[in-house]
Amino acid sequence: MRKGGLRVVLCPLVAALVLGVALPGCSTGTKVTRVDEGVVTDFSGRWNDTDSRLVAGEMIKQALNSPWLENYTRDKGRQPVVIVGTIANRSHEHINMKTFVNDLALELTNSQKVTFVASKGEREEIREERKEQAVHAREDTQKSAGKEIGADYMLKGNLSTILDEADGVKGIYYQVDLEMIDLENNVKAWYGQKKIKKVVERKRVVF
């Protein structure tokens, strides 16, 4: 290439970039591979879907195998009614706690050992629907107010972390604490804790 009497020699890659020519093997496209939802994809070491699913399953199993459930069922002659309250994120990461709450709700509902009722936000939407039915729905299909089942227990808790890092190696310690609280007297009928520890090593690229 000549420019103002000066001969400029470009390497093939630079020439391709200048001229807009695509070279084989230089593709920068994105590759997406679908995998089974049960496959562990732990790329960054941060809290992920696998942690959420496994922790929820293990902790609900602990809760439902504890004496409080058998005692309540024996004394009252029925299953306890449970609602999930606030599960707070007190970690250093931005975590979508709604996903974890949904995993807890899934385990509680499918256990068939407790009666699981809608959360506060869900109840507001359902109550609004009943109001709409009272005005617009056929009378024999309307659902009347005042027939909700009150919860006996609320599941509350938090997720916290401790972070340690040095020389490209990072240790992440997760701790999930859950409590089953009696709504009538504030007694903590069950307390559970699950810990996860991860070590993340960043590989150094030497040129």
Helices and strands as residue ranges (DSSP letters): E 2-3, E 6-7, H 12-19, H 49-64, H 67-76, E 81-90, H 97-111, E 115-116, H 120-136, G 139-141, E 153-166, E 169-182, E 188-201
